[in-house]
Amino acid sequence: MEAYVIANDEDVEKLEKELPDLVKKFGTVLFSFKHQIGFVAVYEDLFRLELPVIKGSELKSLFSRPKAQVVKVLIDRTEGELEKILNDRSETIDFAQAFAEKITNFL
C-alpha cells in the first residue's frame, strides 16, 4: 500500500526520522528502508507499506500526473487544494515523456 504523507516543508526532515519508529506500531517489521521514492516497511505477513513524505510546496507537481491511477484521499488538510489538483489532471499519459529519465543509482 502506498500512502502519501504531505507535510509542511520545514517538518519533512523531522517526520522522515520518526517513520522507522512509527511503522513498528502497526506490526512486526521484517525490514524497512528509504529510497528515492520514500520510506518503505515490509511486515511479517509481507505487507508492504510505502510512505513517501511530500513537501507541501511540491503538492501541485506531485499530483499533476494524468488520471491513469485512482487516488483516494483519506485525510485532507489542504483546504480543498488537493481535491482541485486531482480533478484538474489530464486523462492520458505521455509514456515517452514519462519514461525519458533513467535511474541507474539504486544505492
N, C-alpha and C positions, 0 to 999 in steps of 0.2 A: 504494500500500500504506500502511496506517496501522498504526503500532506505538506503543503507549503506553509511555512511559518513566516509571516510578514512582521517585521519589527522596525521600530524607529532606527534610523541609520546609526545613531550613537549607541544603541543597545545590542547590535548584531554580534560583536565580538564576545561580549559577556554571555549572551544567550548560547552561542555556539559552545562555549566552555562548559555550560551546565547540561548540555544534551546527554553526555555519557551517563551521568547520574540519573537524569530524568527517565531515560528509556528503561532503566533497571526496575523502575516502579511498575512496569507493565508485564513483567515476567522474567524468566531466566534467559539472559542474553548469551548466545554462543560466542558471538564476536560482533564488533562494531568497528566502523572506520569512517573517515572523512575523505571525500574526493572532490573533484571539481564541481560536481552537481550538488553535493551537500552531505549531510550526515546519514549513515545507514546503520541499522541494527538488525541482526538476524537472531531470532529466538529459537529455543529448543524444538519447537514444532515446525521450524523452518519458515515461519512467517517473517517476511522482510519488510521493515518499516524504513521508508526514505523520508527524511526531514530536511529538505532544502530551506535554509534560512535566507530570506529575501529582504533587502533593504527597502524601506517604504519608498524611497526616491526612485527605485528601479521597478516599481509595481507596473507601470504602464508598459514598459518594454517587455517585461516577462509575459504578460497576458495579451500581447498584441498579436500572437500567433493565430493562424486560422483555426476554425471551429472543428477540426478533424477529431478532436477528443472532447468528450463531455467533461465539463468542470462543475463539480457540485460544491458550492460554498457552504461550509459548516458553520463558521463564525466569521462575521464581517464587521469590523470596527472602522471601516474606511468612510463611513457616512455616504455610502452608495457609489463611491468611486470605482470599486472593484466590479460591481454589477454593470456599470456603464462600460467599462473596458471590455468585459466579457461579451456584452451584447454587440459591441462595435467590431468584433473580429470578422475578418473576411471568411467566406465559405470554403475556399480552396487553399491548397498548399502548393507552393512552387518548390518541388522537390530538388530541382537542380540547384537552386539558391540555398535551400535548407541544408544540403549535404556538401556544399562547396568547401567548408572547413574540414580539416583533418586533424585529429588529436593523436599524437604519437607518444606523448609522455604520460604514462599512467602511474607515475610514482606519487 
